[in-house]
Amino acid sequence: MTAPTEIRTAFPGLDLERITFDQAKGWRCPLCNKLLVADRLLGWFSAESGLLTDATELWACAEPCR
């Protein structure tokens, strides 16, 4: 894990308060929910409630799914 440079609280098309455990752990894409085989860093995120109350890295499909 790398140190957060900027903690984001929003991302287009993504409800940070509804992130699942698998998405927060980097096993599934938070945008399309597919299993991650090749990935890219979306950034560091936190939310007022849900699993992302602490700053967390979110990873998405390497090929943009959205």
NULUM-802605 format. One record per atom (N, C-alpha, C, O, CB): residue number from 1; chain; atom name; x, y, z. Coordinates in Angstrom, 1 decimal, decimal comma. Glycine has a CB too. Layout:
+-----+------+------+--------+--------+--------+
| pos | unit | site |   east |  north |     up |
+-----+------+------+--------+--------+--------+
| NUM |    A |   CA |      X |      Y |      Z |
...
+-----+------+------+--------+--------+--------+
END
This chain:
+-----+------+------+--------+--------+--------+
| pos | unit | site |   east |  north |     up |
+-----+------+------+--------+--------+--------+
|   1 |    A |    N |    0,8 |   -1,2 |    0,0 |
|   1 |    A |   CA |    0,0 |    0,0 |    0,0 |
|   1 |    A |    C |    0,9 |    1,2 |    0,0 |
|   1 |    A |    O |    1,9 |    1,3 |    0,7 |
|   1 |    A |   CB |   -1,0 |    0,0 |    1,2 |
|   2 |    A |    N |    0,5 |    2,2 |   -0,8 |
|   2 |    A |   CA |    1,3 |    3,5 |   -0,8 |
|   2 |    A |    C |    0,6 |    4,5 |    0,0 |
|   2 |    A |    O |   -0,6 |    4,4 |    0,3 |
|   2 |    A |   CB |    1,4 |    4,0 |   -2,3 |
|   3 |    A |    N |    1,3 |    5,5 |    0,4 |
|   3 |    A |   CA |    0,8 |    6,6 |    1,2 |
|   3 |    A |    C |   -0,2 |    7,4 |    0,4 |
|   3 |    A |    O |    0,1 |    7,7 |   -0,8 |
|   3 |    A |   CB |    1,9 |    7,5 |    1,8 |
|   4 |    A |    N |   -1,3 |    7,8 |    0,9 |
|   4 |    A |   CA |   -2,3 |    8,6 |    0,2 |
|   4 |    A |    C |   -1,7 |   10,0 |   -0,1 |
|   4 |    A |    O |   -1,2 |   10,6 |    0,8 |
|   4 |    A |   CB |   -3,6 |    8,7 |    0,9 |
|   5 |    A |    N |   -1,9 |   10,4 |   -1,3 |
|   5 |    A |   CA |   -1,5 |   11,8 |   -1,7 |
|   5 |    A |    C |   -2,7 |   12,7 |   -1,6 |
|   5 |    A |    O |   -2,6 |   13,9 |   -1,2 |
|   5 |    A |   CB |   -0,8 |   11,8 |   -3,1 |
|   6 |    A |    N |   -3,8 |   12,2 |   -2,1 |
|   6 |    A |   CA |   -5,1 |   13,0 |   -2,0 |
|   6 |    A |    C |   -6,2 |   12,0 |   -1,8 |
|   6 |    A |    O |   -6,4 |   11,0 |   -2,5 |
|   6 |    A |   CB |   -5,3 |   13,7 |   -3,4 |
|   7 |    A |    N |   -7,0 |   12,2 |   -0,7 |
|   7 |    A |   CA |   -8,1 |   11,4 |   -0,4 |
|   7 |    A |    C |   -9,3 |   12,0 |   -1,0 |
|   7 |    A |    O |   -9,7 |   13,1 |   -0,7 |
|   7 |    A |   CB |   -8,2 |   11,2 |    1,2 |
|   8 |    A |    N |  -10,0 |   11,2 |   -1,9 |
|   8 |    A |   CA |  -11,2 |   11,6 |   -2,6 |
|   8 |    A |    C |  -12,4 |   11,2 |   -1,9 |
|   8 |    A |    O |  -12,4 |   10,1 |   -1,2 |
|   8 |    A |   CB |  -11,2 |   11,1 |   -4,0 |
|   9 |    A |    N |  -13,5 |   11,9 |   -2,0 |
|   9 |    A |   CA |  -14,7 |   11,6 |   -1,4 |
|   9 |    A |    C |  -15,8 |   11,4 |   -2,4 |
|   9 |    A |    O |  -17,0 |   11,2 |   -2,1 |
|   9 |    A |   CB |  -15,2 |   12,7 |   -0,4 |
|  10 |    A |    N |  -15,5 |   11,4 |   -3,7 |
|  10 |    A |   CA |  -16,4 |   11,2 |   -4,8 |
|  10 |    A |    C |  -15,7 |   10,7 |   -6,0 |
|  10 |    A |    O |  -14,6 |   11,0 |   -6,2 |
|  10 |    A |   CB |  -17,3 |   12,5 |   -5,1 |
|  11 |    A |    N |  -16,5 |   10,0 |   -6,8 |
|  11 |    A |   CA |  -16,0 |    9,5 |   -8,1 |
|  11 |    A |    C |  -17,2 |    9,3 |   -9,0 |
|  11 |    A |    O |  -18,2 |    8,7 |   -8,6 |
|  11 |    A |   CB |  -15,1 |    8,2 |   -8,0 |
|  12 |    A |    N |  -17,2 |    9,8 |  -10,3 |
|  12 |    A |   CA |  -18,4 |    9,8 |  -11,1 |
|  12 |    A |    C |  -18,9 |    8,3 |  -11,3 |
|  12 |    A |    O |  -18,2 |    7,4 |  -11,6 |
|  12 |    A |   CB |  -18,1 |   10,3 |  -12,5 |
|  13 |    A |    N |  -20,2 |    8,1 |  -11,0 |
|  13 |    A |   CA |  -20,8 |    6,8 |  -11,1 |
|  13 |    A |    C |  -20,5 |    5,8 |  -10,0 |
|  13 |    A |    O |  -20,9 |    4,6 |  -10,1 |
|  13 |    A |   CB |  -20,4 |    6,2 |  -12,4 |
|  14 |    A |    N |  -19,9 |    6,3 |   -8,9 |
|  14 |    A |   CA |  -19,6 |    5,4 |   -7,8 |
|  14 |    A |    C |  -20,1 |    5,9 |   -6,5 |
|  14 |    A |    O |  -19,9 |    7,0 |   -6,1 |
|  14 |    A |   CB |  -18,0 |    5,2 |   -7,7 |
|  15 |    A |    N |  -20,9 |    5,0 |   -5,8 |
|  15 |    A |   CA |  -21,5 |    5,4 |   -4,5 |
|  15 |    A |    C |  -20,5 |    4,8 |   -3,5 |
|  15 |    A |    O |  -20,6 |    3,6 |   -3,2 |
|  15 |    A |   CB |  -22,9 |    4,8 |   -4,3 |
|  16 |    A |    N |  -19,7 |    5,6 |   -2,9 |
|  16 |    A |   CA |  -18,6 |    5,1 |   -2,0 |
|  16 |    A |    C |  -19,2 |    4,5 |   -0,7 |
|  16 |    A |    O |  -18,6 |    3,7 |   -0,1 |
|  16 |    A |   CB |  -17,8 |    6,3 |   -1,6 |
|  17 |    A |    N |  -20,4 |    4,9 |   -0,3 |
|  17 |    A |   CA |  -21,0 |    4,3 |    0,9 |
|  17 |    A |    C |  -21,6 |    2,9 |    0,6 |
|  17 |    A |    O |  -22,0 |    2,2 |    1,6 |
|  17 |    A |   CB |  -22,1 |    5,2 |    1,4 |
|  18 |    A |    N |  -21,7 |    2,5 |   -0,7 |
|  18 |    A |   CA |  -22,2 |    1,1 |   -1,0 |
|  18 |    A |    C |  -21,1 |    0,2 |   -1,5 |
|  18 |    A |    O |  -21,4 |   -0,9 |   -2,0 |
|  18 |    A |   CB |  -23,3 |    1,3 |   -2,0 |
|  19 |    A |    N |  -19,8 |    0,5 |   -1,3 |
|  19 |    A |   CA |  -18,7 |   -0,4 |   -1,7 |
|  19 |    A |    C |  -18,8 |   -1,7 |   -0,9 |
|  19 |    A |    O |  -19,0 |   -1,6 |    0,3 |
|  19 |    A |   CB |  -17,3 |    0,3 |   -1,5 |
|  20 |    A |    N |  -18,7 |   -2,8 |   -1,6 |
|  20 |    A |   CA |  -18,7 |   -4,1 |   -0,9 |
|  20 |    A |    C |  -17,3 |   -4,4 |   -0,4 |
|  20 |    A |    O |  -16,3 |   -3,8 |   -0,7 |
|  20 |    A |   CB |  -19,2 |   -5,2 |   -1,9 |
|  21 |    A |    N |  -17,3 |   -5,4 |    0,5 |
|  21 |    A |   CA |  -16,0 |   -5,9 |    1,0 |
|  21 |    A |    C |  -15,0 |   -6,3 |   -0,1 |
|  21 |    A |    O |  -13,8 |   -5,9 |    0,0 |
|  21 |    A |   CB |  -16,2 |   -7,0 |    2,0 |
|  22 |    A |    N |  -15,5 |   -7,1 |   -1,0 |
|  22 |    A |   CA |  -14,6 |   -7,5 |   -2,2 |
|  22 |    A |    C |  -14,1 |   -6,4 |   -3,0 |
|  22 |    A |    O |  -12,9 |   -6,4 |   -3,4 |
|  22 |    A |   CB |  -15,4 |   -8,5 |   -3,1 |
|  23 |    A |    N |  -14,9 |   -5,3 |   -3,1 |
|  23 |    A |   CA |  -14,4 |   -4,1 |   -3,9 |
|  23 |    A |    C |  -13,4 |   -3,3 |   -3,1 |
|  23 |    A |    O |  -12,4 |   -2,9 |   -3,6 |
|  23 |    A |   CB |  -15,6 |   -3,2 |   -4,3 |
|  24 |    A |    N |  -13,6 |   -3,2 |   -1,8 |
|  24 |    A |   CA |  -12,7 |   -2,5 |   -0,9 |
|  24 |    A |    C |  -11,4 |   -3,2 |   -0,8 |
|  24 |    A |    O |  -10,3 |   -2,6 |   -0,6 |
|  24 |    A |   CB |  -13,3 |   -2,3 |    0,5 |
|  25 |    A |    N |  -11,4 |   -4,5 |   -0,9 |
|  25 |    A |   CA |  -10,1 |   -5,3 |   -0,8 |
|  25 |    A |    C |   -9,4 |   -5,4 |   -2,1 |
|  25 |    A |    O |   -8,3 |   -6,0 |   -2,1 |
|  25 |    A |   CB |  -10,5 |   -6,7 |   -0,2 |
|  26 |    A |    N |  -10,0 |   -5,0 |   -3,2 |
|  26 |    A |   CA |   -9,3 |   -5,0 |   -4,5 |
|  26 |    A |    C |   -9,5 |   -6,3 |   -5,2 |
|  26 |    A |    O |   -8,8 |   -6,6 |   -6,1 |
|  26 |    A |   CB |   -7,9 |   -4,8 |   -4,3 |
|  27 |    A |    N |  -10,6 |   -7,1 |   -4,9 |
|  27 |    A |   CA |  -10,8 |   -8,3 |   -5,5 |
|  27 |    A |    C |  -11,8 |   -8,2 |   -6,7 |
|  27 |    A |    O |  -11,8 |   -8,9 |   -7,7 |
|  27 |    A |   CB |  -11,4 |   -9,4 |   -4,5 |
|  28 |    A |    N |  -12,7 |   -7,1 |   -6,6 |
|  28 |    A |   CA |  -13,7 |   -6,8 |   -7,6 |
|  28 |    A |    C |  -13,6 |   -5,4 |   -8,0 |
|  28 |    A |    O |  -13,3 |   -4,5 |   -7,1 |
|  28 |    A |   CB |  -15,1 |   -7,3 |   -7,2 |
|  29 |    A |    N |  -14,0 |   -5,1 |   -9,2 |
|  29 |    A |   CA |  -14,0 |   -3,7 |   -9,7 |
|  29 |    A |    C |  -15,2 |   -2,9 |   -9,0 |
|  29 |    A |    O |  -16,3 |   -3,4 |   -9,1 |
|  29 |    A |   CB |  -14,1 |   -3,6 |  -11,2 |
|  30 |    A |    N |  -14,9 |   -1,8 |   -8,4 |
|  30 |    A |   CA |  -16,0 |   -1,0 |   -7,8 |
|  30 |    A |    C |  -16,9 |   -0,4 |   -8,9 |
|  30 |    A |    O |  -18,0 |    0,1 |   -8,5 |
|  30 |    A |   CB |  -15,5 |    0,0 |   -6,9 |
|  31 |    A |    N |  -16,5 |   -0,3 |  -10,1 |
|  31 |    A |   CA |  -17,3 |    0,3 |  -11,2 |
|  31 |    A |    C |  -18,2 |   -0,7 |  -11,9 |
|  31 |    A |    O |  -19,4 |   -0,4 |  -12,2 |
|  31 |    A |   CB |  -16,4 |    0,9 |  -12,2 |
|  32 |    A |    N |  -17,7 |   -1,9 |  -12,2 |
|  32 |    A |   CA |  -18,5 |   -2,9 |  -12,9 |
|  32 |    A |    C |  -18,7 |   -4,2 |  -12,1 |
|  32 |    A |    O |  -19,5 |   -5,1 |  -12,5 |
|  32 |    A |   CB |  -17,9 |   -3,2 |  -14,2 |
|  33 |    A |    N |  -18,0 |   -4,4 |  -11,0 |
|  33 |    A |   CA |  -18,1 |   -5,6 |  -10,1 |
|  33 |    A |    C |  -17,5 |   -6,8 |  -10,7 |
|  33 |    A |    O |  -17,8 |   -7,9 |  -10,1 |
|  33 |    A |   CB |  -19,6 |   -5,8 |   -9,7 |
|  34 |    A |    N |  -16,8 |   -6,8 |  -11,8 |
|  34 |    A |   CA |  -16,1 |   -8,0 |  -12,3 |
|  34 |    A |    C |  -14,9 |   -8,3 |  -11,4 |
|  34 |    A |    O |  -14,3 |   -7,4 |  -10,8 |
|  34 |    A |   CB |  -15,7 |   -7,8 |  -13,8 |
|  35 |    A |    N |  -14,5 |   -9,6 |  -11,4 |
|  35 |    A |   CA |  -13,2 |   -9,9 |  -10,7 |
|  35 |    A |    C |  -12,1 |   -9,2 |  -11,4 |
|  35 |    A |    O |  -12,0 |   -9,1 |  -12,6 |
|  35 |    A |   CB |  -13,0 |  -11,5 |  -10,8 |
|  36 |    A |    N |  -11,1 |   -8,7 |  -10,5 |
|  36 |    A |   CA |  -10,0 |   -8,0 |  -11,1 |
|  36 |    A |    C |   -8,9 |   -9,0 |  -11,4 |
|  36 |    A |    O |   -8,4 |   -9,7 |  -10,5 |
|  36 |    A |   CB |   -9,5 |   -6,9 |  -10,1 |
|  37 |    A |    N |   -8,5 |   -9,0 |  -12,6 |
|  37 |    A |   CA |   -7,3 |   -9,8 |  -13,1 |
|  37 |    A |    C |   -6,2 |   -8,9 |  -13,4 |
|  37 |    A |    O |   -5,0 |   -9,1 |  -12,9 |
|  37 |    A |   CB |   -7,7 |  -10,7 |  -14,4 |
|  38 |    A |    N |   -6,4 |   -7,9 |  -14,1 |
|  38 |    A |   CA |   -5,5 |   -6,8 |  -14,4 |
|  38 |    A |    C |   -6,2 |   -5,5 |  -13,9 |
|  38 |    A |    O |   -7,3 |   -5,3 |  -14,2 |
|  38 |    A |   CB |   -5,0 |   -6,7 |  -15,9 |
|  39 |    A |    N |   -5,4 |   -4,7 |  -13,1 |
|  39 |    A |   CA |   -6,1 |   -3,5 |  -12,5 |
|  39 |    A |    C |   -5,3 |   -2,2 |  -12,7 |
|  39 |    A |    O |   -4,2 |   -2,2 |  -13,1 |
|  39 |    A |   CB |   -6,3 |   -3,8 |  -11,1 |
|  40 |    A |    N |   -6,0 |   -1,1 |  -12,3 |
|  40 |    A |   CA |   -5,4 |    0,2 |  -12,3 |
|  40 |    A |    C |   -5,9 |    0,9 |  -11,0 |
|  40 |    A |    O |   -7,0 |    0,6 |  -10,6 |
|  40 |    A |   CB |   -5,8 |    1,0 |  -13,5 |
|  41 |    A |    N |   -5,1 |    1,7 |  -10,4 |
|  41 |    A |   CA |   -5,4 |    2,5 |   -9,2 |
|  41 |    A |    C |   -6,4 |    3,6 |   -9,6 |
|  41 |    A |    O |   -6,1 |    4,4 |  -10,4 |
|  41 |    A |   CB |   -4,2 |    3,0 |   -8,5 |
|  42 |    A |    N |   -7,5 |    3,6 |   -8,9 |
|  42 |    A |   CA |   -8,5 |    4,7 |   -9,0 |
|  42 |    A |    C |   -8,0 |    5,9 |   -8,1 |
|  42 |    A |    O |   -8,3 |    7,1 |   -8,4 |
|  42 |    A |   CB |   -9,9 |    4,3 |   -8,7 |
|  43 |    A |    N |   -7,5 |    5,5 |   -7,0 |
|  43 |    A |   CA |   -7,0 |    6,5 |   -6,0 |
|  43 |    A |    C |   -7,4 |    6,1 |   -4,6 |
|  43 |    A |    O |   -7,9 |    5,0 |   -4,3 |
|  43 |    A |   CB |   -7,6 |    7,9 |   -6,3 |
|  44 |    A |    N |   -7,2 |    7,0 |   -3,7 |
|  44 |    A |   CA |   -7,6 |    6,8 |   -2,3 |
|  44 |    A |    C |   -8,9 |    7,5 |   -2,0 |
|  44 |    A |    O |   -9,1 |    8,6 |   -2,5 |
|  44 |    A |   CB |   -6,5 |    7,4 |   -1,3 |
|  45 |    A |    N |   -9,8 |    6,8 |   -1,3 |
|  45 |    A |   CA |  -11,1 |    7,3 |   -1,1 |
|  45 |    A |    C |  -11,5 |    7,1 |    0,4 |
|  45 |    A |    O |  -11,0 |    6,2 |    1,1 |
|  45 |    A |   CB |  -12,1 |    6,6 |   -2,0 |
|  46 |    A |    N |  -12,4 |    7,9 |    0,9 |
|  46 |    A |   CA |  -13,1 |    7,7 |    2,1 |
|  46 |    A |    C |  -14,5 |    8,2 |    2,0 |
|  46 |    A |    O |  -14,8 |    9,1 |    1,2 |
|  46 |    A |   CB |  -12,3 |    8,4 |    3,3 |
|  47 |    A |    N |  -15,4 |    7,7 |    2,9 |
|  47 |    A |   CA |  -16,8 |    8,1 |    2,9 |
|  47 |    A |    C |  -17,2 |    8,3 |    4,4 |
|  47 |    A |    O |  -16,6 |    7,9 |    5,3 |
|  47 |    A |   CB |  -17,7 |    7,1 |    2,2 |
|  48 |    A |    N |  -18,3 |    9,0 |    4,5 |
|  48 |    A |   CA |  -18,9 |    9,2 |    5,9 |
|  48 |    A |    C |  -19,4 |    8,0 |    6,6 |
|  48 |    A |    O |  -19,3 |    7,8 |    7,8 |
|  48 |    A |   CB |  -20,0 |   10,2 |    5,8 |
|  49 |    A |    N |  -19,8 |    7,0 |    5,8 |
|  49 |    A |   CA |  -20,3 |    5,7 |    6,3 |
|  49 |    A |    C |  -20,0 |    4,6 |    5,4 |
|  49 |    A |    O |  -19,5 |    4,8 |    4,3 |
|  49 |    A |   CB |  -21,9 |    5,8 |    6,6 |
|  50 |    A |    N |  -20,2 |    3,4 |    5,8 |
|  50 |    A |   CA |  -19,9 |    2,2 |    5,0 |
|  50 |    A |    C |  -18,5 |    1,7 |    5,3 |
|  50 |    A |    O |  -17,9 |    2,0 |    6,4 |
|  50 |    A |   CB |  -20,0 |    2,5 |    3,6 |
|  51 |    A |    N |  -17,9 |    0,9 |    4,4 |
|  51 |    A |   CA |  -16,6 |    0,3 |    4,6 |
|  51 |    A |    C |  -15,4 |    1,3 |    4,4 |
|  51 |    A |    O |  -14,3 |    1,0 |    4,8 |
|  51 |    A |   CB |  -16,4 |   -0,8 |    3,6 |
|  52 |    A |    N |  -15,7 |    2,5 |    3,8 |
|  52 |    A |   CA |  -14,6 |    3,4 |    3,5 |
|  52 |    A |    C |  -14,5 |    4,5 |    4,5 |
|  52 |    A |    O |  -14,1 |    5,7 |    4,1 |
|  52 |    A |   CB |  -14,7 |    3,9 |    2,1 |
|  53 |    A |    N |  -14,8 |    4,3 |    5,7 |
|  53 |    A |   CA |  -14,7 |    5,4 |    6,7 |
|  53 |    A |    C |  -13,2 |    5,7 |    7,0 |
|  53 |    A |    O |  -12,9 |    6,9 |    7,4 |
|  53 |    A |   CB |  -15,4 |    5,1 |    8,0 |
|  54 |    A |    N |  -12,3 |    4,8 |    6,7 |
|  54 |    A |   CA |  -10,8 |    5,0 |    6,8 |
|  54 |    A |    C |  -10,4 |    5,1 |    5,3 |
|  54 |    A |    O |  -11,0 |    4,5 |    4,4 |
|  54 |    A |   CB |  -10,1 |    3,9 |    7,5 |
|  55 |    A |    N |   -9,4 |    5,9 |    5,1 |
|  55 |    A |   CA |   -8,9 |    6,1 |    3,7 |
|  55 |    A |    C |   -8,5 |    4,7 |    3,1 |
|  55 |    A |    O |   -7,7 |    4,0 |    3,8 |
|  55 |    A |   CB |   -7,6 |    7,1 |    3,7 |
|  56 |    A |    N |   -8,9 |    4,4 |    1,9 |
|  56 |    A |   CA |   -8,7 |    3,1 |    1,3 |
|  56 |    A |    C |   -8,4 |    3,2 |   -0,1 |
|  56 |    A |    O |   -9,0 |    4,1 |   -0,8 |
|  56 |    A |   CB |  -10,0 |    2,2 |    1,5 |
|  57 |    A |    N |   -7,4 |    2,4 |   -0,6 |
|  57 |    A |   CA |   -7,1 |    2,4 |   -2,1 |
|  57 |    A |    C |   -8,2 |    1,7 |   -2,8 |
|  57 |    A |    O |   -8,6 |    0,6 |   -2,3 |
|  57 |    A |   CB |   -5,7 |    1,8 |   -2,3 |
|  58 |    A |    N |   -8,7 |    2,2 |   -3,9 |
|  58 |    A |   CA |   -9,7 |    1,5 |   -4,7 |
|  58 |    A |    C |   -9,0 |    1,2 |   -6,1 |
|  58 |    A |    O |   -8,4 |    2,1 |   -6,7 |
|  58 |    A |   CB |  -11,0 |    2,3 |   -4,9 |
|  59 |    A |    N |   -9,2 |   -0,1 |   -6,5 |
|  59 |    A |   CA |   -8,6 |   -0,5 |   -7,8 |
|  59 |    A |    C |   -9,8 |   -0,9 |   -8,8 |
|  59 |    A |    O |  -10,8 |   -1,4 |   -8,3 |
|  59 |    A |   CB |   -7,7 |   -1,7 |   -7,6 |
|  60 |    A |    N |   -9,6 |   -0,6 |  -10,0 |
|  60 |    A |   CA |  -10,6 |   -0,9 |  -11,1 |
|  60 |    A |    C |  -10,0 |   -1,7 |  -12,2 |
|  60 |    A |    O |   -8,7 |   -1,9 |  -12,2 |
|  60 |    A |   CB |  -11,2 |    0,4 |  -11,6 |
|  61 |    A |    N |  -10,8 |   -2,1 |  -13,1 |
|  61 |    A |   CA |  -10,3 |   -2,9 |  -14,3 |
|  61 |    A |    C |   -9,2 |   -2,1 |  -15,0 |
|  61 |    A |    O |   -9,3 |   -0,8 |  -15,1 |
|  61 |    A |   CB |  -11,5 |   -3,1 |  -15,3 |
|  62 |    A |    N |   -8,2 |   -2,8 |  -15,5 |
|  62 |    A |   CA |   -7,1 |   -2,1 |  -16,2 |
|  62 |    A |    C |   -7,6 |   -1,4 |  -17,5 |
|  62 |    A |    O |   -7,2 |   -0,3 |  -17,7 |
|  62 |    A |   CB |   -6,0 |   -3,1 |  -16,6 |
|  63 |    A |    N |   -8,4 |   -2,1 |  -18,2 |
|  63 |    A |   CA |   -9,1 |   -1,5 |  -19,4 |
|  63 |    A |    C |  -10,3 |   -0,8 |  -18,8 |
|  63 |    A |    O |  -11,2 |   -1,5 |  -18,2 |
|  63 |    A |   CB |   -9,4 |   -2,6 |  -20,5 |
|  64 |    A |    N |  -10,4 |    0,5 |  -19,0 |
|  64 |    A |   CA |  -11,5 |    1,2 |  -18,5 |
|  64 |    A |    C |  -12,9 |    0,6 |  -18,8 |
|  64 |    A |    O |  -13,2 |    0,4 |  -20,0 |
|  64 |    A |   CB |  -11,5 |    2,7 |  -19,0 |
|  65 |    A |    N |  -13,6 |    0,2 |  -17,8 |
|  65 |    A |   CA |  -14,9 |   -0,4 |  -18,0 |
|  65 |    A |    C |  -16,0 |    0,7 |  -18,0 |
|  65 |    A |    O |  -17,1 |    0,4 |  -18,5 |
|  65 |    A |   CB |  -15,2 |   -1,4 |  -16,8 |
|  66 |    A |    N |  -15,7 |    1,9 |  -17,5 |
|  66 |    A |   CA |  -16,6 |    3,0 |  -17,6 |
|  66 |    A |    C |  -15,9 |    4,2 |  -17,9 |
|  66 |    A |    O |  -16,4 |    5,3 |  -18,0 |
|  66 |    A |   CB |  -17,4 |    3,1 |  -16,3 |
+-----+------+------+--------+--------+--------+
END
